[in-house]
């Protein structure tokens, strides 16, 4: 019997107008038993207008009404409904700005079933539309620096067409598959992350249990990724980067990376002032100076550390010391910052033995 899968995507305001039709149509063509997967569209900050649009564009999908917002909030709401409906062997969390290869779901499930130690499977993401008839890579897993900067591995580069299931550092939330058992065991999505690093947070909770995160290269999803949407969200990106470091790293590791962390913060300050980001960065610092937020972060840290089954040395395996992202073409980053931080990381890795 095939595994029951809930395909869960989130709508926010006008997303359905822009993306739902093509994504939904491709989901109906999956090479997976139609009775064994169900499509859930979570309407965050729902309105009568968006409800009507979703029902019009995706009549067979289960509409989940949500008065909250954020990636984690929507996915938790969709998973809760899927559990009630019995489509809960796997949750396939996907973006709406996607088009699915017919084999995307079945190949993701095959990868998950190939090893009991696999906790999360990511589909290979290719940029849509193609360029000169060729699809370029968007993500074959997310890369992560030791200072918490996350970016897509392979973005904008040629697809290497590899077919072996490979381990990755972190899974992209644009298309990841997770079992109900693992999802509930790690405490579901952390809704406080709201947007950005939420997939990193989910990935590392699974990793701390000693589970593998893998890329299923035969599971292909085409992603209409717009990088310009991301760079306007500096507050969430930086706040959540800090949250991730504080919550997941052991104290000795935080002390080891502290000089590099401070050097980065001071080095970025002139750039942030010139670009008008400095006040936003001050709000990030202010978030952690708020006693309520600090207490919540420390509480989450204790909960995360209590689940730990691997060392920091193992958890940090695969992290890098450079940011190598094609859509950030900054000569200072390439020729000054990256070499310095990479050298520091090479030395720090030898120190971190706990």
VENDAPE-V743064 format. One record per residue. N is the residue number from 1. RES is the residue in three letters. SS is DSSP state (hx for helix, st for strand, lp for the rest). D_LAST is the distance of its C-alpha to the last C-alpha in Angstrom with 2 decimals. Layout:
N;RES;SS;D_LAST
N;RES;SS;D_LAST
This chain:
1;UNK;lp;43.38
2;UNK;lp;41.54
3;UNK;lp;38.62
4;UNK;lp;39.68
5;UNK;st;38.14
6;UNK;st;38.44
7;UNK;st;38.54
8;UNK;st;37.72
9;UNK;st;38.61
10;UNK;st;39.15
11;UNK;st;42.26
12;UNK;st;42.48
13;UNK;lp;46.01
14;UNK;lp;47.50
15;UNK;hx;44.80
16;UNK;hx;46.98
17;UNK;hx;49.90
18;UNK;hx;47.96
19;UNK;hx;45.80
20;UNK;hx;46.47
21;UNK;hx;49.51
22;UNK;hx;48.14
23;UNK;hx;44.77
24;UNK;hx;46.51
25;UNK;hx;49.06
26;UNK;hx;46.43
27;UNK;hx;44.66
28;UNK;lp;47.99
29;UNK;lp;48.10
30;UNK;lp;44.83
31;UNK;lp;45.19
32;UNK;lp;43.87
33;UNK;lp;46.17
34;UNK;hx;47.53
35;UNK;hx;47.60
36;UNK;hx;43.86
37;UNK;st;42.52
38;UNK;st;43.47
39;UNK;st;43.17
40;UNK;st;42.17
41;UNK;st;42.87
42;UNK;st;41.40
43;UNK;st;43.60
44;UNK;st;41.51
45;UNK;lp;43.74
46;UNK;lp;46.46
47;UNK;lp;50.09
48;UNK;hx;53.32
49;UNK;hx;53.55
50;UNK;hx;50.19
51;UNK;hx;50.75
52;UNK;hx;54.08
53;UNK;hx;52.67
54;UNK;hx;49.91
55;UNK;hx;52.49
56;UNK;hx;54.78
57;UNK;hx;52.28
58;UNK;lp;50.29
59;UNK;lp;52.73
60;UNK;lp;50.83
61;UNK;lp;47.49
62;UNK;st;46.43
63;UNK;st;46.50
64;UNK;st;43.95
65;UNK;st;44.99
66;UNK;lp;42.32
67;UNK;lp;43.03
68;UNK;lp;39.50
69;UNK;lp;37.79
70;UNK;lp;34.62
71;UNK;hx;32.79
72;UNK;hx;30.85
73;UNK;hx;33.94
74;UNK;hx;36.13
75;UNK;hx;33.85
76;UNK;hx;33.39
77;UNK;hx;37.18
78;UNK;hx;37.86
79;UNK;hx;35.50
80;UNK;hx;37.16
81;UNK;hx;40.56
82;UNK;hx;39.52
83;UNK;hx;38.35
84;UNK;hx;41.77
85;UNK;hx;43.47
86;UNK;lp;41.59
87;UNK;lp;40.18
88;UNK;lp;36.61
89;UNK;lp;35.13
90;UNK;st;33.55
91;UNK;st;33.46
92;UNK;st;34.02
93;UNK;st;33.25
94;UNK;st;35.26
95;UNK;lp;36.72
96;UNK;lp;40.47
97;UNK;lp;40.90
98;UNK;st;40.46
99;UNK;st;42.66
100;UNK;st;41.61
101;UNK;lp;42.32
102;UNK;lp;44.07
103;UNK;lp;41.30
104;UNK;hx;38.39
105;UNK;hx;37.92
106;UNK;hx;38.67
107;UNK;hx;36.30
108;UNK;hx;33.44
109;UNK;hx;34.19
110;UNK;hx;34.45
111;UNK;hx;31.00
112;UNK;hx;29.56
113;UNK;hx;31.42
114;UNK;lp;30.30
115;UNK;lp;26.97
116;UNK;lp;26.03
117;UNK;lp;22.39
118;UNK;st;23.67
119;UNK;st;23.27
120;UNK;st;24.88
121;UNK;st;27.40
122;UNK;st;28.57
123;UNK;st;32.05
124;UNK;st;32.72
125;UNK;st;34.29
126;UNK;st;37.23
127;UNK;st;39.01
128;UNK;lp;42.37
129;UNK;lp;45.10
130;UNK;lp;45.09
131;UNK;st;45.99
132;UNK;lp;48.95
133;UNK;lp;48.52
134;UNK;st;44.84
135;UNK;lp;41.83
136;UNK;lp;38.95
137;UNK;st;35.32
138;UNK;st;33.93
139;UNK;st;30.53
140;UNK;lp;28.90
141;UNK;lp;25.74
142;UNK;st;24.32
143;UNK;st;22.29
144;UNK;st;19.73
145;UNK;st;18.72
146;UNK;lp;15.49
147;UNK;lp;17.92
148;UNK;lp;19.02
149;UNK;lp;22.32
150;UNK;st;23.39
151;UNK;st;26.28
152;UNK;st;28.02
153;UNK;lp;27.18
154;UNK;lp;30.51
155;UNK;lp;32.62
156;UNK;lp;36.13
157;UNK;lp;35.69
158;UNK;lp;37.53
159;UNK;lp;36.53
160;UNK;lp;35.29
161;UNK;lp;36.74
162;UNK;lp;33.99
163;UNK;lp;34.31
164;UNK;lp;31.11
165;UNK;lp;28.65
166;UNK;st;25.46
167;UNK;st;21.96
168;UNK;lp;21.49
169;UNK;lp;18.84
170;UNK;st;20.98
171;UNK;lp;24.48
172;UNK;lp;27.50
173;UNK;lp;29.29
174;UNK;lp;32.59
175;UNK;st;32.56
176;UNK;st;29.86
177;UNK;st;30.38
178;UNK;st;28.49
179;UNK;st;29.58
180;UNK;hx;30.85
181;UNK;hx;28.52
182;UNK;hx;25.33
183;UNK;hx;26.89
184;UNK;hx;27.75
185;UNK;hx;24.55
186;UNK;lp;22.47
187;UNK;lp;25.09
188;UNK;lp;27.20
189;UNK;lp;27.24
190;UNK;lp;26.32
191;UNK;hx;29.77
192;UNK;hx;28.72
193;UNK;hx;27.43
194;UNK;lp;31.08
195;UNK;lp;30.81
196;UNK;lp;28.27
197;UNK;lp;24.55
198;UNK;hx;25.69
199;UNK;hx;25.12
200;UNK;hx;21.63
201;UNK;hx;20.92
202;UNK;hx;22.48
203;UNK;hx;20.64
204;UNK;hx;17.11
205;UNK;hx;18.10
206;UNK;hx;19.09
207;UNK;hx;16.02
208;UNK;hx;13.78
209;UNK;lp;16.15
210;UNK;lp;15.30
211;UNK;lp;18.63
212;UNK;st;19.80
213;UNK;st;21.45
214;UNK;st;24.33
215;UNK;st;27.37
216;UNK;st;30.73
217;UNK;st;32.82
218;UNK;st;36.06
219;UNK;st;35.66
220;UNK;st;37.19
221;UNK;st;37.75
222;UNK;st;39.70
223;UNK;st;38.45
224;UNK;lp;40.75
225;UNK;lp;37.96
226;UNK;lp;39.14
227;UNK;hx;36.62
228;UNK;hx;38.94
229;UNK;hx;38.29
230;UNK;hx;34.60
231;UNK;hx;34.89
232;UNK;lp;37.14
233;UNK;lp;34.39
234;UNK;hx;32.35
235;UNK;hx;31.83
236;UNK;hx;30.19
237;UNK;hx;28.10
238;UNK;hx;26.70
239;UNK;hx;26.42
240;UNK;hx;24.50
241;UNK;hx;22.18
242;UNK;hx;21.31
243;UNK;hx;21.12
244;UNK;hx;18.67
245;UNK;hx;16.24
246;UNK;hx;16.74
247;UNK;hx;16.51
248;UNK;hx;13.63
249;UNK;lp;10.91
250;UNK;lp;8.71
251;UNK;hx;10.48
252;UNK;hx;8.39
253;UNK;hx;8.54
254;UNK;hx;12.17
255;UNK;hx;12.83
256;UNK;hx;11.81
257;UNK;hx;14.11
258;UNK;hx;16.70
259;UNK;hx;18.99
260;UNK;hx;19.32
261;UNK;hx;19.88
262;UNK;hx;22.59
263;UNK;hx;24.11
264;UNK;hx;24.50
265;UNK;hx;26.06
266;UNK;hx;28.46
267;UNK;hx;29.29
268;UNK;hx;30.17
269;UNK;hx;32.39
270;UNK;hx;35.55
271;UNK;hx;35.26
272;UNK;hx;34.96
273;UNK;hx;37.95
274;UNK;hx;40.06
275;UNK;lp;39.42
276;UNK;lp;39.99
277;UNK;lp;36.48
278;UNK;hx;35.64
279;UNK;hx;37.05
280;UNK;hx;35.05
281;UNK;hx;31.84
282;UNK;hx;32.94
283;UNK;hx;33.30
284;UNK;hx;29.67
285;UNK;hx;28.67
286;UNK;hx;31.31
287;UNK;hx;29.82
288;UNK;hx;26.74
289;UNK;hx;29.03
290;UNK;lp;30.98
291;UNK;hx;30.01
292;UNK;hx;30.57
293;UNK;hx;28.30
294;UNK;hx;25.55
295;UNK;hx;25.82
296;UNK;hx;25.72
297;UNK;hx;22.57
298;UNK;hx;20.78
299;UNK;hx;22.23
300;UNK;hx;20.99
301;UNK;hx;17.44
302;UNK;hx;17.59
303;UNK;hx;19.11
304;UNK;hx;16.63
305;UNK;hx;13.54
306;UNK;hx;15.68
307;UNK;lp;16.06
308;UNK;lp;12.46
309;UNK;lp;12.24
310;UNK;lp;9.50
311;UNK;lp;5.85
312;UNK;hx;6.04
313;UNK;hx;6.11
314;UNK;hx;8.91
315;UNK;hx;10.35
316;UNK;lp;10.88
317;UNK;lp;12.42
318;UNK;lp;16.03
319;UNK;lp;15.95
320;UNK;st;18.32
321;UNK;lp;19.26
322;UNK;lp;22.93
323;UNK;lp;25.31
324;UNK;lp;27.72
325;UNK;lp;30.08
326;UNK;lp;33.74
327;UNK;lp;35.20
328;UNK;lp;33.67
329;UNK;lp;35.63
330;UNK;lp;34.77
331;UNK;hx;35.30
332;UNK;hx;33.30
333;UNK;hx;30.27
334;UNK;hx;30.93
335;UNK;hx;31.81
336;UNK;hx;30.07
337;UNK;hx;27.17
338;UNK;hx;25.64
339;UNK;hx;25.60
340;UNK;hx;24.08
341;UNK;hx;21.25
342;UNK;hx;20.63
343;UNK;hx;20.48
344;UNK;hx;18.00
345;UNK;hx;15.69
346;UNK;hx;16.04
347;UNK;hx;14.93
348;UNK;hx;12.07
349;UNK;hx;10.54
350;UNK;hx;10.59
351;UNK;hx;8.77
352;UNK;lp;5.75
353;UNK;lp;3.82
354;UNK;lp;0.00
